[in-house]
């Protein structure tokens, strides 16, 4: 960083990173990388190589959006960081600034490919800025109703996990006091889960009551599965069959090299969706004859159980996607 840029960086930090230099107001396209942490945002701007430090607060987000409002921004790239990035994503999308969120593994692989082993917030922001021009897939602005549903669904999953953990501990407890405490805690968790279930139903109705009813009308798809699909997969009905399968991590990829033809494997995608579809698909197989026949046929052909259920999950998701896209009812084959 040269002296003028260093001075600009210092001024930006003193002002909370709210201003860019006047030279940026030219008609150049900016590629921006943001390294997100709990308290701050490290913002790197290319091609000017400007570095700003912005508080990860509503005021900092508003300042950043105001700075970028009149700029020709090609893409803003940031990593998924356990939820700390959601607020700034909402602010940027509301300000009509294109923003792309990627899996941290992709950013680390990009850094490794460039031979960058050092890792600091400014270095990561600079790498993300270089990557912003290559990986440009801005998503739609997050819907407040969907974000609220997603938070409720995630909280329910956390309570269910706690309840199941306590259930596993209960048979191993020998002391009466410990057993009573575990039983009481399990009862409290059940009540809280039921309370969340009611809130989830209300949130589903507020987001898209018609879609919620249509999903729950499918044999084997319950209220929890429908809520999870609506919360974790807003792209449902907006993509083609290959894209939706890849997004969920259910698309098989070739593993071939030279004369070697390896087994196709699924990889990547959204693990939360796969977990939901895995449990739902077993229920669908039990209740719908065509899925049961498909699963049994694959098993008779020598396919492993996991391969067969994964194939059924992919078909289930593709058919759900087609149903939502075409605005039709569920049809059994």
Secondary structure, 3 states (H helix, E strand, C coil): CCHHHHHHHHHHHHCCCCCCCHHHHCCCEEEEEEEECCCEEEEEEECCCEEEEEECCHHHHHHHHHHHCCCEEEEEEEECCCCCCHHHHHHHHHCCCCEEEECHHHHHHHHHHCCCCCCCHHHHHHHHHHHHCCCCCCCCCCCHHHHHHHHHHHHHHHHHHHHHHHHHHHCCCCCHHHHHHHHHHHHHHHHHHHHHHHHHHHHHHHHHHHHHHHHHCCCCCCHHHHHHHHHHCCCCCCCCHHHHHHHCCCCEECCEECCEECCCEECCCCHHHHHHHHHHHHHHHHHCHHHHHHHHHHHHCCCCHHHHHHHHHHHHHHHHHHHHHHCCCCCCC
